[in-house]
Amino acid sequence: MTEKELMYVEDTISHLDQVEQLCTNFVEELTTKEVVKIVEKIIKKVSSNYDDLMNLLNYREECKDE
């Protein structure tokens, strides 16, 4: 990967972390159950996207080593 591509990946990871943290903070402040459920779904999706990205990066690193 180029340096620029790595910066994009780092930015994406950072943004996913920020969104997850913001949503987690929102859930603590929300009182409407329906909205809490929606935000919790967003948290799960962001977490899944983060995990998928990290797995992809690990896979690419493993392939690089072979």
N, CA, C, O and CB atoms as a CASP TS submission, in Angstrom:
PFRMAT TS
TARGET T0000
AUTHOR 0000-0000-0000
METHOD Language model
MODEL 1
PARENT N/A
ATOM      1  N   MET     1       0.834  -1.176   0.000  1.00  0.00           N
ATOM      2  CA  MET     1       0.000   0.000   0.000  1.00  0.00           C
ATOM      3  C   MET     1       0.879   1.240   0.000  1.00  0.00           C
ATOM      4  O   MET     1       1.967   1.264   0.574  1.00  0.00           O
ATOM      5  CB  MET     1      -0.949  -0.002   1.205  1.00  0.00           C
ATOM      6  N   THR     2       0.378   2.243  -0.650  1.00  0.00           N
ATOM      7  CA  THR     2       1.111   3.500  -0.647  1.00  0.00           C
ATOM      8  C   THR     2       0.891   4.220   0.680  1.00  0.00           C
ATOM      9  O   THR     2       0.003   3.867   1.456  1.00  0.00           O
ATOM     10  CB  THR     2       0.677   4.391  -1.831  1.00  0.00           C
ATOM     11  N   GLU     3       1.697   5.210   0.920  1.00  0.00           N
ATOM     12  CA  GLU     3       1.559   6.009   2.139  1.00  0.00           C
ATOM     13  C   GLU     3       0.185   6.685   2.198  1.00  0.00           C
ATOM     14  O   GLU     3      -0.436   6.761   3.258  1.00  0.00           O
ATOM     15  CB  GLU     3       2.677   7.068   2.214  1.00  0.00           C
ATOM     16  N   LYS     4      -0.270   7.166   1.059  1.00  0.00           N
ATOM     17  CA  LYS     4      -1.581   7.823   0.994  1.00  0.00           C
ATOM     18  C   LYS     4      -2.707   6.835   1.304  1.00  0.00           C
ATOM     19  O   LYS     4      -3.650   7.172   2.020  1.00  0.00           O
ATOM     20  CB  LYS     4      -1.799   8.450  -0.396  1.00  0.00           C
ATOM     21  N   GLU     5      -2.611   5.637   0.773  1.00  0.00           N
ATOM     22  CA  GLU     5      -3.617   4.614   1.056  1.00  0.00           C
ATOM     23  C   GLU     5      -3.629   4.252   2.534  1.00  0.00           C
ATOM     24  O   GLU     5      -4.693   4.056   3.121  1.00  0.00           O
ATOM     25  CB  GLU     5      -3.362   3.364   0.213  1.00  0.00           C
ATOM     26  N   LEU     6      -2.458   4.164   3.128  1.00  0.00           N
ATOM     27  CA  LEU     6      -2.388   3.881   4.564  1.00  0.00           C
ATOM     28  C   LEU     6      -3.038   4.991   5.385  1.00  0.00           C
ATOM     29  O   LEU     6      -3.687   4.725   6.396  1.00  0.00           O
ATOM     30  CB  LEU     6      -0.934   3.696   4.999  1.00  0.00           C
ATOM     31  N   MET     7      -2.861   6.217   4.950  1.00  0.00           N
ATOM     32  CA  MET     7      -3.503   7.337   5.649  1.00  0.00           C
ATOM     33  C   MET     7      -5.020   7.235   5.553  1.00  0.00           C
ATOM     34  O   MET     7      -5.723   7.527   6.521  1.00  0.00           O
ATOM     35  CB  MET     7      -3.026   8.683   5.069  1.00  0.00           C
ATOM     36  N   TYR     8      -5.532   6.823   4.395  1.00  0.00           N
ATOM     37  CA  TYR     8      -6.975   6.629   4.238  1.00  0.00           C
ATOM     38  C   TYR     8      -7.481   5.538   5.185  1.00  0.00           C
ATOM     39  O   TYR     8      -8.528   5.690   5.814  1.00  0.00           O
ATOM     40  CB  TYR     8      -7.314   6.267   2.778  1.00  0.00           C
ATOM     41  N   VAL     9      -6.748   4.465   5.277  1.00  0.00           N
ATOM     42  CA  VAL     9      -7.131   3.366   6.166  1.00  0.00           C
ATOM     43  C   VAL     9      -7.120   3.837   7.621  1.00  0.00           C
ATOM     44  O   VAL     9      -8.052   3.552   8.373  1.00  0.00           O
ATOM     45  CB  VAL     9      -6.178   2.156   5.984  1.00  0.00           C
ATOM     46  N   GLU    10      -6.086   4.547   8.010  1.00  0.00           N
ATOM     47  CA  GLU    10      -6.016   5.072   9.378  1.00  0.00           C
ATOM     48  C   GLU    10      -7.177   6.007   9.667  1.00  0.00           C
ATOM     49  O   GLU    10      -7.764   5.953  10.748  1.00  0.00           O
ATOM     50  CB  GLU    10      -4.691   5.801   9.606  1.00  0.00           C
ATOM     51  N   ASP    11      -7.515   6.868   8.707  1.00  0.00           N
ATOM     52  CA  ASP    11      -8.651   7.776   8.880  1.00  0.00           C
ATOM     53  C   ASP    11      -9.954   7.001   9.048  1.00  0.00           C
ATOM     54  O   ASP    11     -10.786   7.339   9.889  1.00  0.00           O
ATOM     55  CB  ASP    11      -8.759   8.729   7.685  1.00  0.00           C
ATOM     56  N   THR    12     -10.118   5.968   8.245  1.00  0.00           N
ATOM     57  CA  THR    12     -11.335   5.161   8.330  1.00  0.00           C
ATOM     58  C   THR    12     -11.451   4.488   9.688  1.00  0.00           C
ATOM     59  O   THR    12     -12.522   4.484  10.295  1.00  0.00           O
ATOM     60  CB  THR    12     -11.359   4.108   7.221  1.00  0.00           C
ATOM     61  N   ILE    13     -10.364   3.926  10.160  1.00  0.00           N
ATOM     62  CA  ILE    13     -10.361   3.286  11.481  1.00  0.00           C
ATOM     63  C   ILE    13     -10.701   4.306  12.565  1.00  0.00           C
ATOM     64  O   ILE    13     -11.494   4.031  13.465  1.00  0.00           O
ATOM     65  CB  ILE    13      -8.986   2.636  11.770  1.00  0.00           C
ATOM     66  N   SER    14     -10.098   5.471  12.467  1.00  0.00           N
ATOM     67  CA  SER    14     -10.362   6.529  13.438  1.00  0.00           C
ATOM     68  C   SER    14     -11.828   6.961  13.410  1.00  0.00           C
ATOM     69  O   SER    14     -12.443   7.159  14.458  1.00  0.00           O
ATOM     70  CB  SER    14      -9.456   7.730  13.168  1.00  0.00           C
ATOM     71  N   HIS    15     -12.379   7.106  12.215  1.00  0.00           N
ATOM     72  CA  HIS    15     -13.781   7.516  12.093  1.00  0.00           C
ATOM     73  C   HIS    15     -14.724   6.454  12.651  1.00  0.00           C
ATOM     74  O   HIS    15     -15.705   6.783  13.318  1.00  0.00           O
ATOM     75  CB  HIS    15     -14.126   7.801  10.628  1.00  0.00           C
ATOM     76  N   LEU    16     -14.435   5.207  12.385  1.00  0.00           N
ATOM     77  CA  LEU    16     -15.271   4.135  12.929  1.00  0.00           C
ATOM     78  C   LEU    16     -15.223   4.139  14.462  1.00  0.00           C
ATOM     79  O   LEU    16     -16.246   3.957  15.121  1.00  0.00           O
ATOM     80  CB  LEU    16     -14.814   2.763  12.381  1.00  0.00           C
ATOM     81  N   ASP    17     -14.052   4.344  15.009  1.00  0.00           N
ATOM     82  CA  ASP    17     -13.917   4.437  16.469  1.00  0.00           C
ATOM     83  C   ASP    17     -14.728   5.609  17.022  1.00  0.00           C
ATOM     84  O   ASP    17     -15.412   5.472  18.037  1.00  0.00           O
ATOM     85  CB  ASP    17     -12.435   4.589  16.864  1.00  0.00           C
ATOM     86  N   GLN    18     -14.650   6.747  16.358  1.00  0.00           N
ATOM     87  CA  GLN    18     -15.365   7.933  16.814  1.00  0.00           C
ATOM     88  C   GLN    18     -16.881   7.730  16.760  1.00  0.00           C
ATOM     89  O   GLN    18     -17.594   8.087  17.698  1.00  0.00           O
ATOM     90  CB  GLN    18     -14.969   9.140  15.970  1.00  0.00           C
ATOM     91  N   VAL    19     -17.360   7.160  15.671  1.00  0.00           N
ATOM     92  CA  VAL    19     -18.799   6.926  15.533  1.00  0.00           C
ATOM     93  C   VAL    19     -19.288   5.969  16.613  1.00  0.00           C
ATOM     94  O   VAL    19     -20.342   6.187  17.211  1.00  0.00           O
ATOM     95  CB  VAL    19     -19.129   6.367  14.135  1.00  0.00           C
ATOM     96  N   GLU    20     -18.526   4.911  16.860  1.00  0.00           N
ATOM     97  CA  GLU    20     -18.919   3.950  17.884  1.00  0.00           C
ATOM     98  C   GLU    20     -18.960   4.618  19.260  1.00  0.00           C
ATOM     99  O   GLU    20     -19.890   4.391  20.034  1.00  0.00           O
ATOM    100  CB  GLU    20     -17.953   2.753  17.899  1.00  0.00           C
ATOM    101  N   GLN    21     -17.975   5.422  19.555  1.00  0.00           N
ATOM    102  CA  GLN    21     -17.934   6.103  20.854  1.00  0.00           C
ATOM    103  C   GLN    21     -19.081   7.105  20.988  1.00  0.00           C
ATOM    104  O   GLN    21     -19.714   7.184  22.041  1.00  0.00           O
ATOM    105  CB  GLN    21     -16.587   6.820  21.041  1.00  0.00           C
ATOM    106  N   LEU    22     -19.347   7.860  19.941  1.00  0.00           N
ATOM    107  CA  LEU    22     -20.460   8.811  19.980  1.00  0.00           C
ATOM    108  C   LEU    22     -21.790   8.102  20.191  1.00  0.00           C
ATOM    109  O   LEU    22     -22.606   8.527  21.010  1.00  0.00           O
ATOM    110  CB  LEU    22     -20.506   9.627  18.691  1.00  0.00           C
ATOM    111  N   CYS    23     -22.003   7.030  19.457  1.00  0.00           N
ATOM    112  CA  CYS    23     -23.257   6.283  19.587  1.00  0.00           C
ATOM    113  C   CYS    23     -23.385   5.682  20.988  1.00  0.00           C
ATOM    114  O   CYS    23     -24.470   5.680  21.568  1.00  0.00           O
ATOM    115  CB  CYS    23     -23.335   5.170  18.520  1.00  0.00           C
ATOM    116  N   THR    24     -22.295   5.180  21.519  1.00  0.00           N
ATOM    117  CA  THR    24     -22.324   4.618  22.871  1.00  0.00           C
ATOM    118  C   THR    24     -22.697   5.694  23.880  1.00  0.00           C
ATOM    119  O   THR    24     -23.476   5.446  24.799  1.00  0.00           O
ATOM    120  CB  THR    24     -20.960   3.992  23.234  1.00  0.00           C
ATOM    121  N   ASN    25     -22.147   6.878  23.711  1.00  0.00           N
ATOM    122  CA  ASN    25     -22.502   7.994  24.596  1.00  0.00           C
ATOM    123  C   ASN    25     -23.963   8.393  24.431  1.00  0.00           C
ATOM    124  O   ASN    25     -24.636   8.703  25.414  1.00  0.00           O
ATOM    125  CB  ASN    25     -21.601   9.200  24.321  1.00  0.00           C
ATOM    126  N   PHE    26     -24.462   8.387  23.186  1.00  0.00           N
ATOM    127  CA  PHE    26     -25.860   8.723  22.935  1.00  0.00           C
ATOM    128  C   PHE    26     -26.800   7.742  23.633  1.00  0.00           C
ATOM    129  O   PHE    26     -27.801   8.146  24.226  1.00  0.00           O
ATOM    130  CB  PHE    26     -26.139   8.738  21.432  1.00  0.00           C
ATOM    131  N   VAL    27     -26.476   6.465  23.560  1.00  0.00           N
ATOM    132  CA  VAL    27     -27.337   5.440  24.159  1.00  0.00           C
ATOM    133  C   VAL    27     -27.506   5.700  25.655  1.00  0.00           C
ATOM    134  O   VAL    27     -28.591   5.512  26.206  1.00  0.00           O
ATOM    135  CB  VAL    27     -26.752   4.026  23.921  1.00  0.00           C
ATOM    136  N   GLU    28     -26.439   6.129  26.297  1.00  0.00           N
ATOM    137  CA  GLU    28     -26.496   6.393  27.732  1.00  0.00           C
ATOM    138  C   GLU    28     -27.420   7.559  28.058  1.00  0.00           C
ATOM    139  O   GLU    28     -27.960   7.630  29.163  1.00  0.00           O
ATOM    140  CB  GLU    28     -25.104   6.675  28.267  1.00  0.00           C
ATOM    141  N   GLU    29     -27.607   8.471  27.113  1.00  0.00           N
ATOM    142  CA  GLU    29     -28.423   9.660  27.336  1.00  0.00           C
ATOM    143  C   GLU    29     -29.866   9.514  26.835  1.00  0.00           C
ATOM    144  O   GLU    29     -30.743  10.282  27.232  1.00  0.00           O
ATOM    145  CB  GLU    29     -27.778  10.841  26.665  1.00  0.00           C
ATOM    146  N   LEU    30     -30.104   8.549  25.981  1.00  0.00           N
ATOM    147  CA  LEU    30     -31.433   8.401  25.371  1.00  0.00           C
ATOM    148  C   LEU    30     -32.438   7.802  26.345  1.00  0.00           C
ATOM    149  O   LEU    30     -32.091   7.022  27.232  1.00  0.00           O
ATOM    150  CB  LEU    30     -31.349   7.530  24.120  1.00  0.00           C
ATOM    151  N   THR    31     -33.682   8.188  26.154  1.00  0.00           N
ATOM    152  CA  THR    31     -34.744   7.654  27.008  1.00  0.00           C
ATOM    153  C   THR    31     -35.787   6.868  26.220  1.00  0.00           C
ATOM    154  O   THR    31     -36.533   6.082  26.803  1.00  0.00           O
ATOM    155  CB  THR    31     -35.419   8.783  27.758  1.00  0.00           C
ATOM    156  N   THR    32     -35.850   7.065  24.931  1.00  0.00           N
ATOM    157  CA  THR    32     -36.826   6.377  24.091  1.00  0.00           C
ATOM    158  C   THR    32     -36.266   5.025  23.657  1.00  0.00           C
ATOM    159  O   THR    32     -35.212   4.956  23.025  1.00  0.00           O
ATOM    160  CB  THR    32     -37.196   7.238  22.856  1.00  0.00           C
ATOM    161  N   LYS    33     -36.975   3.960  23.999  1.00  0.00           N
ATOM    162  CA  LYS    33     -36.494   2.604  23.713  1.00  0.00           C
ATOM    163  C   LYS    33     -36.289   2.356  22.222  1.00  0.00           C
ATOM    164  O   LYS    33     -35.333   1.694  21.817  1.00  0.00           O
ATOM    165  CB  LYS    33     -37.467   1.585  24.265  1.00  0.00           C
ATOM    166  N   GLU    34     -37.197   2.893  21.413  1.00  0.00           N
ATOM    167  CA  GLU    34     -37.087   2.678  19.971  1.00  0.00           C
ATOM    168  C   GLU    34     -35.808   3.303  19.416  1.00  0.00           C
ATOM    169  O   GLU    34     -35.124   2.715  18.578  1.00  0.00           O
ATOM    170  CB  GLU    34     -38.312   3.256  19.251  1.00  0.00           C
ATOM    171  N   VAL    35     -35.505   4.494  19.894  1.00  0.00           N
ATOM    172  CA  VAL    35     -34.299   5.184  19.424  1.00  0.00           C
ATOM    173  C   VAL    35     -33.052   4.462  19.938  1.00  0.00           C
ATOM    174  O   VAL    35     -32.056   4.353  19.222  1.00  0.00           O
ATOM    175  CB  VAL    35     -34.298   6.671  19.888  1.00  0.00           C
ATOM    176  N   VAL    36     -33.106   3.977  21.160  1.00  0.00           N
ATOM    177  CA  VAL    36     -31.985   3.224  21.724  1.00  0.00           C
ATOM    178  C   VAL    36     -31.709   1.995  20.853  1.00  0.00           C
ATOM    179  O   VAL    36     -30.552   1.690  20.563  1.00  0.00           O
ATOM    180  CB  VAL    36     -32.283   2.802  23.197  1.00  0.00           C
ATOM    181  N   LYS    37     -32.751   1.299  20.442  1.00  0.00           N
ATOM    182  CA  LYS    37     -32.581   0.116  19.597  1.00  0.00           C
ATOM    183  C   LYS    37     -31.929   0.470  18.268  1.00  0.00           C
ATOM    184  O   LYS    37     -31.069  -0.262  17.779  1.00  0.00           O
ATOM    185  CB  LYS    37     -33.928  -0.559  19.351  1.00  0.00           C
ATOM    186  N   ILE    38     -32.332   1.579  17.694  1.00  0.00           N
ATOM    187  CA  ILE    38     -31.758   2.011  16.416  1.00  0.00           C
ATOM    188  C   ILE    38     -30.274   2.334  16.585  1.00  0.00           C
ATOM    189  O   ILE    38     -29.448   1.908  15.778  1.00  0.00           O
ATOM    190  CB  ILE    38     -32.517   3.243  15.864  1.00  0.00           C
ATOM    191  N   VAL    39     -29.940   3.078  17.624  1.00  0.00           N
ATOM    192  CA  VAL    39     -28.546   3.451  17.855  1.00  0.00           C
ATOM    193  C   VAL    39     -27.718   2.204  18.177  1.00  0.00           C
ATOM    194  O   VAL    39     -26.562   2.113  17.762  1.00  0.00           O
ATOM    195  CB  VAL    39     -28.440   4.486  19.006  1.00  0.00           C
ATOM    196  N   GLU    40     -28.281   1.258  18.898  1.00  0.00           N
ATOM    197  CA  GLU    40     -27.559   0.014  19.184  1.00  0.00           C
ATOM    198  C   GLU    40     -27.288  -0.773  17.904  1.00  0.00           C
ATOM    199  O   GLU    40     -26.239  -1.405  17.775  1.00  0.00           O
ATOM    200  CB  GLU    40     -28.353  -0.851  20.172  1.00  0.00           C
ATOM    201  N   LYS    41     -28.225  -0.737  16.962  1.00  0.00           N
ATOM    202  CA  LYS    41     -28.000  -1.381  15.666  1.00  0.00           C
ATOM    203  C   LYS    41     -26.864  -0.694  14.918  1.00  0.00           C
ATOM    204  O   LYS    41     -26.047  -1.349  14.271  1.00  0.00           O
ATOM    205  CB  LYS    41     -29.286  -1.358  14.818  1.00  0.00           C
ATOM    206  N   ILE    42     -26.823   0.619  15.014  1.00  0.00           N
ATOM    207  CA  ILE    42     -25.739   1.372  14.372  1.00  0.00           C
ATOM    208  C   ILE    42     -24.408   0.973  14.987  1.00  0.00           C
ATOM    209  O   ILE    42     -23.424   0.774  14.274  1.00  0.00           O
ATOM    210  CB  ILE    42     -25.963   2.902  14.511  1.00  0.00           C
ATOM    211  N   ILE    43     -24.376   0.855  16.311  1.00  0.00           N
ATOM    212  CA  ILE    43     -23.143   0.453  17.001  1.00  0.00           C
ATOM    213  C   ILE    43     -22.693  -0.919  16.519  1.00  0.00           C
ATOM    214  O   ILE    43     -21.510  -1.123  16.247  1.00  0.00           O
ATOM    215  CB  ILE    43     -23.350   0.438  18.534  1.00  0.00           C
ATOM    216  N   LYS    44     -23.618  -1.854  16.411  1.00  0.00           N
ATOM    217  CA  LYS    44     -23.272  -3.197  15.948  1.00  0.00           C
ATOM    218  C   LYS    44     -22.738  -3.173  14.525  1.00  0.00           C
ATOM    219  O   LYS    44     -21.778  -3.875  14.206  1.00  0.00           O
ATOM    220  CB  LYS    44     -24.485  -4.116  16.031  1.00  0.00           C
ATOM    221  N   LYS    45     -23.359  -2.363  13.667  1.00  0.00           N
ATOM    222  CA  LYS    45     -22.921  -2.281  12.279  1.00  0.00           C
ATOM    223  C   LYS    45     -21.532  -1.655  12.183  1.00  0.00           C
ATOM    224  O   LYS    45     -20.682  -2.138  11.435  1.00  0.00           O
ATOM    225  CB  LYS    45     -23.925  -1.474  11.449  1.00  0.00           C
ATOM    226  N   VAL    46     -21.303  -0.595  12.930  1.00  0.00           N
ATOM    227  CA  VAL    46     -19.987   0.052  12.928  1.00  0.00           C
ATOM    228  C   VAL    46     -18.927  -0.917  13.444  1.00  0.00           C
ATOM    229  O   VAL    46     -17.834  -1.008  12.885  1.00  0.00           O
ATOM    230  CB  VAL    46     -20.005   1.340  13.790  1.00  0.00           C
ATOM    231  N   SER    47     -19.254  -1.631  14.502  1.00  0.00           N
ATOM    232  CA  SER    47     -18.328  -2.604  15.059  1.00  0.00           C
ATOM    233  C   SER    47     -18.032  -3.713  14.050  1.00  0.00           C
ATOM    234  O   SER    47     -16.890  -4.155  13.920  1.00  0.00           O
ATOM    235  CB  SER    47     -18.893  -3.197  16.351  1.00  0.00           C
ATOM    236  N   SER    48     -19.049  -4.149  13.353  1.00  0.00           N
ATOM    237  CA  SER    48     -18.873  -5.175  12.326  1.00  0.00           C
ATOM    238  C   SER    48     -17.987  -4.663  11.191  1.00  0.00           C
ATOM    239  O   SER    48     -17.105  -5.377  10.714  1.00  0.00           O
ATOM    240  CB  SER    48     -20.237  -5.620  11.775  1.00  0.00           C
ATOM    241  N   ASN    49     -18.225  -3.432  10.766  1.00  0.00           N
ATOM    242  CA  ASN    49     -17.396  -2.838   9.716  1.00  0.00           C
ATOM    243  C   ASN    49     -15.947  -2.717  10.167  1.00  0.00           C
ATOM    244  O   ASN    49     -15.028  -2.983   9.392  1.00  0.00           O
ATOM    245  CB  ASN    49     -17.938  -1.461   9.319  1.00  0.00           C
ATOM    246  N   TYR    50     -15.746  -2.324  11.397  1.00  0.00           N
ATOM    247  CA  TYR    50     -14.393  -2.218  11.955  1.00  0.00           C
ATOM    248  C   TYR    50     -13.717  -3.591  11.930  1.00  0.00           C
ATOM    249  O   TYR    50     -12.581  -3.729  11.475  1.00  0.00           O
ATOM    250  CB  TYR    50     -14.436  -1.655  13.411  1.00  0.00           C
ATOM    251  N   ASP    51     -14.430  -4.593  12.421  1.00  0.00           N
ATOM    252  CA  ASP    51     -13.873  -5.950  12.445  1.00  0.00           C
ATOM    253  C   ASP    51     -13.558  -6.460  11.044  1.00  0.00           C
ATOM    254  O   ASP    51     -12.514  -7.072  10.820  1.00  0.00           O
ATOM    255  CB  ASP    51     -14.842  -6.906  13.133  1.00  0.00           C
ATOM    256  N   ASP    52     -14.463  -6.205  10.103  1.00  0.00           N
ATOM    257  CA  ASP    52     -14.236  -6.622   8.716  1.00  0.00           C
ATOM    258  C   ASP    52     -12.997  -5.957   8.134  1.00  0.00           C
ATOM    259  O   ASP    52     -12.196  -6.602   7.457  1.00  0.00           O
ATOM    260  CB  ASP    52     -15.455  -6.294   7.853  1.00  0.00           C
ATOM    261  N   LEU    53     -12.845  -4.682   8.398  1.00  0.00           N
ATOM    262  CA  LEU    53     -11.680  -3.965   7.893  1.00  0.00           C
ATOM    263  C   LEU    53     -10.396  -4.510   8.509  1.00  0.00           C
ATOM    264  O   LEU    53      -9.410  -4.732   7.806  1.00  0.00           O
ATOM    265  CB  LEU    53     -11.809  -2.468   8.180  1.00  0.00           C
ATOM    266  N   MET    54     -10.412  -4.722   9.804  1.00  0.00           N
ATOM    267  CA  MET    54      -9.215  -5.238  10.466  1.00  0.00           C
ATOM    268  C   MET    54      -8.882  -6.653   9.978  1.00  0.00           C
ATOM    269  O   MET    54      -7.713  -6.987   9.789  1.00  0.00           O
ATOM    270  CB  MET    54      -9.407  -5.236  11.991  1.00  0.00           C
ATOM    271  N   ASN    55      -9.906  -7.475   9.776  1.00  0.00           N
ATOM    272  CA  ASN    55      -9.671  -8.821   9.242  1.00  0.00           C
ATOM    273  C   ASN    55      -9.093  -8.767   7.836  1.00  0.00           C
ATOM    274  O   ASN    55      -8.207  -9.547   7.490  1.00  0.00           O
ATOM    275  CB  ASN    55     -10.969  -9.629   9.239  1.00  0.00           C
ATOM    276  N   LEU    56      -9.593  -7.853   7.037  1.00  0.00           N
ATOM    277  CA  LEU    56      -9.063  -7.681   5.684  1.00  0.00           C
ATOM    278  C   LEU    56      -7.601  -7.260   5.739  1.00  0.00           C
ATOM    279  O   LEU    56      -6.777  -7.781   4.987  1.00  0.00           O
ATOM    280  CB  LEU    56      -9.889  -6.642   4.903  1.00  0.00           C
ATOM    281  N   LEU    57      -7.278  -6.339   6.605  1.00  0.00           N
ATOM    282  CA  LEU    57      -5.891  -5.893   6.728  1.00  0.00           C
ATOM    283  C   LEU    57      -4.994  -7.021   7.218  1.00  0.00           C
ATOM    284  O   LEU    57      -3.870  -7.173   6.739  1.00  0.00           O
ATOM    285  CB  LEU    57      -5.797  -4.696   7.677  1.00  0.00           C
ATOM    286  N   ASN    58      -5.478  -7.804   8.162  1.00  0.00           N
ATOM    287  CA  ASN    58      -4.699  -8.951   8.637  1.00  0.00           C
ATOM    288  C   ASN    58      -4.509  -9.974   7.536  1.00  0.00           C
ATOM    289  O   ASN    58      -3.426 -10.540   7.392  1.00  0.00           O
ATOM    290  CB  ASN    58      -5.379  -9.602   9.839  1.00  0.00           C
ATOM    291  N   TYR    59      -5.549 -10.215   6.761  1.00  0.00           N
ATOM    292  CA  TYR    59      -5.461 -11.160   5.648  1.00  0.00           C
ATOM    293  C   TYR    59      -4.425 -10.683   4.631  1.00  0.00           C
ATOM    294  O   TYR    59      -3.607 -11.468   4.152  1.00  0.00           O
ATOM    295  CB  TYR    59      -6.840 -11.336   4.971  1.00  0.00           C
ATOM    296  N   ARG    60      -4.466  -9.405   4.311  1.00  0.00           N
ATOM    297  CA  ARG    60      -3.525  -8.868   3.344  1.00  0.00           C
ATOM    298  C   ARG    60      -2.094  -8.963   3.874  1.00  0.00           C
ATOM    299  O   ARG    60      -1.158  -9.230   3.120  1.00  0.00           O
ATOM    300  CB  ARG    60      -3.876  -7.414   3.008  1.00  0.00           C
ATOM    301  N   GLU    61      -1.938  -8.743   5.167  1.00  0.00           N
ATOM    302  CA  GLU    61      -0.603  -8.842   5.769  1.00  0.00           C
ATOM    303  C   GLU    61      -0.112 -10.290   5.726  1.00  0.00           C
ATOM    304  O   GLU    61       1.059 -10.543   5.442  1.00  0.00           O
ATOM    305  CB  GLU    61      -0.621  -8.322   7.232  1.00  0.00           C
ATOM    306  N   GLU    62      -1.008 -11.236   6.008  1.00  0.00           N
ATOM    307  CA  GLU    62      -0.638 -12.645   5.950  1.00  0.00           C
ATOM    308  C   GLU    62      -0.253 -13.063   4.548  1.00  0.00           C
ATOM    309  O   GLU    62       0.707 -13.809   4.361  1.00  0.00           O
ATOM    310  CB  GLU    62      -1.773 -13.508   6.449  1.00  0.00           C
ATOM    311  N   CYS    63      -0.994 -12.589   3.565  1.00  0.00           N
ATOM    312  CA  CYS    63      -0.699 -12.919   2.163  1.00  0.00           C
ATOM    313  C   CYS    63       0.642 -12.313   1.750  1.00  0.00           C
ATOM    314  O   CYS    63       1.397 -12.904   0.978  1.00  0.00           O
ATOM    315  CB  CYS    63      -1.830 -12.409   1.228  1.00  0.00           C
ATOM    316  N   LYS    64       0.914 -11.156   2.266  1.00  0.00           N
ATOM    317  CA  LYS    64       2.170 -10.473   1.956  1.00  0.00           C
ATOM    318  C   LYS    64       3.364 -11.271   2.467  1.00  0.00           C
ATOM    319  O   LYS    64       4.416 -11.305   1.829  1.00  0.00           O
ATOM    320  CB  LYS    64       2.180  -9.063   2.562  1.00  0.00           C
ATOM    321  N   ASP    65       3.195 -11.911   3.621  1.00  0.00           N
ATOM    322  CA  ASP    65       4.273 -12.677   4.230  1.00  0.00           C
ATOM    323  C   ASP    65       4.575 -13.978   3.477  1.00  0.00           C
ATOM    324  O   ASP    65       5.681 -14.510   3.572  1.00  0.00           O
ATOM    325  CB  ASP    65       3.924 -12.988   5.666  1.00  0.00           C
ATOM    326  N   GLU    66       3.607 -14.480   2.743  1.00  0.00           N
ATOM    327  CA  GLU    66       3.791 -15.769   2.064  1.00  0.00           C
ATOM    328  C   GLU    66       4.587 -15.661   0.806  1.00  0.00           C
ATOM    329  O   GLU    66       4.818 -16.666   0.134  1.00  0.00           O
ATOM    330  CB  GLU    66       2.478 -16.379   1.749  1.00  0.00           C
TER
END
